[in-house]
Amino acid sequence: MKCNKCNTEMTPFVYGFPSPSLMDKADAGEIILGGCGVGEYQPTHYCVACQEQYPANELEFLGYDELGI
């Protein structure tokens, strides 16, 4: 998935208790650990270049299901 602002490849968030392999991937910058809590809004991707989380708000997040992303 590419950033809407700068076209940089975005890093996915992973939620839940991380395994050792997920910790290694986070250390390598392949994923972002999003924590163990579950809330109404949880971003799915992060752009390192723009420092933006996507989707940017809850309404945009709800639309991702319809897009099949």
N, CA, C and O atoms as a GROMACS GRO file, in nm:
protein
  276
    1MET      N    1   0.085  -0.117   0.000
    1MET     CA    2   0.000   0.000   0.000
    1MET      C    3   0.090   0.124   0.000
    1MET      O    4   0.186   0.130   0.077
    2LYS      N    5   0.060   0.220  -0.085
    2LYS     CA    6   0.140   0.341  -0.097
    2LYS      C    7   0.068   0.460  -0.033
    2LYS      O    8  -0.055   0.466  -0.031
    3CYS      N    9   0.147   0.553   0.018
    3CYS     CA   10   0.095   0.674   0.082
    3CYS      C   11   0.025   0.763  -0.020
    3CYS      O   12   0.074   0.780  -0.132
    4ASN      N   13  -0.088   0.819   0.018
    4ASN     CA   14  -0.163   0.910  -0.070
    4ASN      C   15  -0.088   1.041  -0.092
    4ASN      O   16  -0.105   1.104  -0.196
    5LYS      N   17  -0.006   1.083   0.005
    5LYS     CA   18   0.063   1.212  -0.004
    5LYS      C   19   0.195   1.205  -0.079
    5LYS      O   20   0.223   1.292  -0.162
    6CYS      N   21   0.277   1.103  -0.051
    6CYS     CA   22   0.414   1.102  -0.106
    6CYS      C   23   0.446   0.978  -0.188
    6CYS      O   24   0.556   0.967  -0.242
    7ASN      N   25   0.353   0.885  -0.198
    7ASN     CA   26   0.369   0.762  -0.276
    7ASN      C   27   0.476   0.667  -0.220
    7ASN      O   28   0.526   0.580  -0.292
    8THR      N   29   0.511   0.683  -0.092
    8THR     CA   30   0.606   0.594  -0.026
    8THR      C   31   0.535   0.469   0.019
    8THR      O   32   0.418   0.474   0.059
    9GLU      N   33   0.602   0.356   0.013
    9GLU     CA   34   0.545   0.230   0.063
    9GLU      C   35   0.522   0.244   0.214
    9GLU      O   36   0.611   0.285   0.287
   10MET      N   37   0.402   0.209   0.259
   10MET     CA   38   0.368   0.226   0.400
   10MET      C   39   0.393   0.098   0.478
   10MET      O   40   0.395  -0.012   0.422
   11THR      N   41   0.412   0.115   0.608
   11THR     CA   42   0.442   0.005   0.699
   11THR      C   43   0.312  -0.036   0.769
   11THR      O   44   0.242   0.049   0.823
   12PRO      N   45   0.279  -0.165   0.770
   12PRO     CA   46   0.154  -0.208   0.834
   12PRO      C   47   0.167  -0.213   0.987
   12PRO      O   48   0.273  -0.243   1.041
   13PHE      N   49   0.056  -0.183   1.055
   13PHE     CA   50   0.044  -0.202   1.199
   13PHE      C   51   0.007  -0.347   1.226
   13PHE      O   52  -0.068  -0.407   1.149
   14VAL      N   53   0.059  -0.404   1.334
   14VAL     CA   54   0.020  -0.537   1.381
   14VAL      C   55  -0.022  -0.522   1.526
   14VAL      O   56   0.051  -0.465   1.607
   15TYR      N   57  -0.141  -0.572   1.557
   15TYR     CA   58  -0.196  -0.560   1.692
   15TYR      C   59  -0.195  -0.694   1.764
   15TYR      O   60  -0.199  -0.800   1.700
   16GLY      N   61  -0.189  -0.690   1.895
   16GLY     CA   62  -0.189  -0.810   1.977
   16GLY      C   63  -0.055  -0.829   2.044
   16GLY      O   64   0.038  -0.751   2.022
   17PHE      N   65  -0.044  -0.933   2.125
   17PHE     CA   66   0.080  -0.962   2.195
   17PHE      C   67   0.182  -1.015   2.094
   17PHE      O   68   0.157  -1.117   2.031
   18PRO      N   69   0.297  -0.949   2.078
   18PRO     CA   70   0.391  -0.988   1.974
   18PRO      C   71   0.473  -1.111   2.008
   18PRO      O   72   0.519  -1.128   2.121
   19SER      N   73   0.490  -1.196   1.910
   19SER     CA   74   0.579  -1.312   1.922
   19SER      C   75   0.723  -1.264   1.903
   19SER      O   76   0.744  -1.150   1.860
   20PRO      N   77   0.820  -1.347   1.933
   20PRO     CA   78   0.960  -1.307   1.908
   20PRO      C   79   0.986  -1.271   1.761
   20PRO      O   80   1.063  -1.179   1.733
   21SER      N   81   0.924  -1.344   1.667
   21SER     CA   82   0.946  -1.312   1.526
   21SER      C   83   0.885  -1.176   1.490
   21SER      O   84   0.941  -1.104   1.408
   22LEU      N   85   0.770  -1.142   1.549
   22LEU     CA   86   0.712  -1.009   1.525
   22LEU      C   87   0.799  -0.900   1.585
   22LEU      O   88   0.811  -0.792   1.528
   23MET      N   89   0.859  -0.927   1.700
   23MET     CA   90   0.950  -0.830   1.761
   23MET      C   91   1.070  -0.805   1.669
   23MET      O   92   1.115  -0.692   1.653
   24ASP      N   93   1.120  -0.912   1.608
   24ASP     CA   94   1.232  -0.898   1.514
   24ASP      C   95   1.192  -0.815   1.392
   24ASP      O   96   1.269  -0.730   1.346
   25LYS      N   97   1.070  -0.839   1.340
   25LYS     CA   98   1.022  -0.762   1.225
   25LYS      C   99   1.004  -0.615   1.261
   25LYS      O  100   1.033  -0.527   1.180
   26ALA      N  101   0.956  -0.588   1.382
   26ALA     CA  102   0.941  -0.449   1.427
   26ALA      C  103   1.077  -0.381   1.439
   26ALA      O  104   1.093  -0.266   1.400
   27ASP      N  105   1.175  -0.452   1.493
   27ASP     CA  106   1.310  -0.398   1.505
   27ASP      C  107   1.370  -0.368   1.368
   27ASP      O  108   1.449  -0.274   1.353
   28ALA      N  109   1.333  -0.447   1.268
   28ALA     CA  110   1.384  -0.428   1.132
   28ALA      C  111   1.304  -0.322   1.055
   28ALA      O  112   1.342  -0.288   0.942
   29GLY      N  113   1.196  -0.269   1.113
   29GLY     CA  114   1.115  -0.168   1.046
   29GLY      C  115   1.016  -0.222   0.947
   29GLY      O  116   0.960  -0.147   0.867
   30GLU      N  117   0.992  -0.353   0.949
   30GLU     CA  118   0.898  -0.415   0.855
   30GLU      C  119   0.754  -0.399   0.898
   30GLU      O  120   0.664  -0.401   0.814
   31ILE      N  121   0.730  -0.383   1.028
   31ILE     CA  122   0.595  -0.364   1.083
   31ILE      C  123   0.602  -0.261   1.196
   31ILE      O  124   0.710  -0.227   1.244
   32ILE      N  125   0.485  -0.212   1.237
   32ILE     CA  126   0.471  -0.126   1.354
   32ILE      C  127   0.386  -0.202   1.453
   32ILE      O  128   0.277  -0.248   1.419
   33LEU      N  129   0.434  -0.217   1.575
   33LEU     CA  130   0.354  -0.284   1.678
   33LEU      C  131   0.253  -0.183   1.733
   33LEU      O  132   0.289  -0.076   1.782
   34GLY      N  133   0.125  -0.220   1.723
   34GLY     CA  134   0.017  -0.129   1.760
   34GLY      C  135  -0.036  -0.148   1.900
   34GLY      O  136  -0.126  -0.075   1.942
   35GLY      N  137   0.017  -0.242   1.975
   35GLY     CA  138  -0.029  -0.264   2.111
   35GLY      C  139  -0.128  -0.377   2.120
   35GLY      O  140  -0.169  -0.436   2.020
   36CYS      N  141  -0.167  -0.406   2.244
   36CYS     CA  142  -0.256  -0.519   2.269
   36CYS      C  143  -0.402  -0.478   2.283
   36CYS      O  144  -0.492  -0.562   2.270
   37GLY      N  145  -0.428  -0.352   2.310
   37GLY     CA  146  -0.565  -0.306   2.330
   37GLY      C  147  -0.642  -0.298   2.200
   37GLY      O  148  -0.584  -0.272   2.094
   38VAL      N  149  -0.770  -0.320   2.208
   38VAL     CA  150  -0.857  -0.311   2.091
   38VAL      C  151  -0.954  -0.196   2.114
   38VAL      O  152  -1.026  -0.193   2.213
   39GLY      N  153  -0.954  -0.102   2.021
   39GLY     CA  154  -1.042   0.013   2.030
   39GLY      C  155  -1.126   0.027   1.906
   39GLY      O  156  -1.121  -0.057   1.816
   40GLU      N  157  -1.205   0.134   1.901
   40GLU     CA  158  -1.290   0.156   1.784
   40GLU      C  159  -1.210   0.198   1.663
   40GLU      O  160  -1.245   0.165   1.550
   41TYR      N  161  -1.101   0.272   1.686
   41TYR     CA  162  -1.019   0.319   1.574
   41TYR      C  163  -0.876   0.266   1.591
   41TYR      O  164  -0.809   0.296   1.690
   42GLN      N  165  -0.833   0.190   1.496
   42GLN     CA  166  -0.696   0.143   1.494
   42GLN      C  167  -0.644   0.158   1.352
   42GLN      O  168  -0.696   0.094   1.260
   43PRO      N  169  -0.542   0.240   1.334
   43PRO     CA  170  -0.488   0.256   1.199
   43PRO      C  171  -0.429   0.126   1.147
   43PRO      O  172  -0.387   0.040   1.225
   44THR      N  173  -0.426   0.112   1.018
   44THR     CA  174  -0.375  -0.010   0.957
   44THR      C  175  -0.234   0.006   0.900
   44THR      O  176  -0.161  -0.092   0.889
   45HIS      N  177  -0.195   0.130   0.863
   45HIS     CA  178  -0.066   0.154   0.801
   45HIS      C  179  -0.007   0.286   0.850
   45HIS      O  180  -0.078   0.375   0.896
   46TYR      N  181   0.125   0.297   0.838
   46TYR     CA  182   0.198   0.417   0.879
   46TYR      C  183   0.297   0.454   0.769
   46TYR      O  184   0.368   0.368   0.716
   47CYS      N  185   0.302   0.583   0.736
   47CYS     CA  186   0.398   0.633   0.639
   47CYS      C  187   0.516   0.694   0.714
   47CYS      O  188   0.500   0.795   0.783
   48VAL      N  189   0.632   0.634   0.702
   48VAL     CA  190   0.751   0.682   0.772
   48VAL      C  191   0.792   0.819   0.718
   48VAL      O  192   0.836   0.904   0.796
   49ALA      N  193   0.778   0.842   0.589
   49ALA     CA  194   0.818   0.969   0.528
   49ALA      C  195   0.731   1.086   0.575
   49ALA      O  196   0.783   1.192   0.609
   50CYS      N  197   0.598   1.067   0.576
   50CYS     CA  198   0.505   1.174   0.614
   50CYS      C  199   0.471   1.171   0.763
   50CYS      O  200   0.417   1.268   0.816
   51GLN      N  201   0.502   1.062   0.828
   51GLN     CA  202   0.467   1.040   0.968
   51GLN      C  203   0.316   1.048   0.991
   51GLN      O  204   0.269   1.104   1.090
   52GLU      N  205   0.241   0.990   0.896
   52GLU     CA  206   0.095   0.986   0.903
   52GLU      C  207   0.048   0.843   0.923
   52GLU      O  208   0.108   0.749   0.872
   53GLN      N  209  -0.062   0.830   0.997
   53GLN     CA  210  -0.126   0.700   1.013
   53GLN      C  211  -0.245   0.693   0.919
   53GLN      O  212  -0.316   0.792   0.901
   54TYR      N  213  -0.267   0.578   0.860
   54TYR     CA  214  -0.381   0.558   0.771
   54TYR      C  215  -0.460   0.438   0.816
   54TYR      O  216  -0.401   0.341   0.863
   55PRO      N  217  -0.586   0.440   0.804
   55PRO     CA  218  -0.666   0.556   0.769
   55PRO      C  219  -0.654   0.665   0.875
   55PRO      O  220  -0.628   0.638   0.992
   56ALA      N  221  -0.674   0.788   0.830
   56ALA     CA  222  -0.652   0.904   0.916
   56ALA      C  223  -0.762   0.925   1.019
   56ALA      O  224  -0.739   0.989   1.121
   57ASN      N  225  -0.880   0.872   0.994
   57ASN     CA  226  -0.989   0.888   1.092
   57ASN      C  227  -1.082   0.767   1.086
   57ASN      O  228  -1.071   0.683   0.998
   58GLU      N  229  -1.172   0.761   1.182
   58GLU     CA  230  -1.260   0.645   1.194
   58GLU      C  231  -1.351   0.628   1.072
   58GLU      O  232  -1.375   0.515   1.030
   59LEU      N  233  -1.401   0.738   1.014
   59LEU     CA  234  -1.490   0.726   0.899
   59LEU      C  235  -1.416   0.668   0.780
   59LEU      O  236  -1.471   0.584   0.707
   60GLU      N  237  -1.292   0.711   0.759
   60GLU     CA  238  -1.212   0.655   0.651
   60GLU      C  239  -1.183   0.508   0.677
   60GLU      O  240  -1.183   0.427   0.584
   61PHE      N  241  -1.159   0.472   0.803
   61PHE     CA  242  -1.133   0.334   0.841
   61PHE      C  243  -1.251   0.244   0.806
   61PHE      O  244  -1.231   0.133   0.758
   62LEU      N  245  -1.372   0.292   0.830
   62LEU     CA  246  -1.490   0.212   0.800
   62LEU      C  247  -1.502   0.184   0.652
   62LEU      O  248  -1.555   0.080   0.613
   63GLY      N  249  -1.452   0.274   0.567
   63GLY     CA  250  -1.459   0.255   0.424
   63GLY      C  251  -1.364   0.148   0.372
   63GLY      O  252  -1.385   0.097   0.262
   64TYR      N  253  -1.262   0.114   0.446
   64TYR     CA  254  -1.166   0.015   0.399
   64TYR      C  255  -1.229  -0.123   0.382
   64TYR      O  256  -1.188  -0.198   0.294
   65ASP      N  257  -1.326  -0.157   0.463
   65ASP     CA  258  -1.393  -0.286   0.448
   65ASP      C  259  -1.464  -0.295   0.313
   65ASP      O  260  -1.463  -0.400   0.249
   66GLU      N  261  -1.525  -0.185   0.271
   66GLU     CA  262  -1.595  -0.183   0.145
   66GLU      C  263  -1.499  -0.195   0.026
   66GLU      O  264  -1.535  -0.248  -0.079
   67LEU      N  265  -1.377  -0.145   0.042
   67LEU     CA  266  -1.279  -0.148  -0.065
   67LEU      C  267  -1.206  -0.281  -0.072
   67LEU      O  268  -1.134  -0.307  -0.169
   68GLY      N  269  -1.222  -0.366   0.029
   68GLY     CA  270  -1.155  -0.494   0.032
   68GLY      C  271  -1.008  -0.485   0.066
   68GLY      O  272  -0.929  -0.571   0.029
   69ILE      N  273  -0.971  -0.380   0.138
   69ILE     CA  274  -0.831  -0.361   0.176
   69ILE      C  275  -0.808  -0.418   0.314
   69ILE      O  276  -0.696  -0.412   0.366
   0.00000   0.00000   0.00000
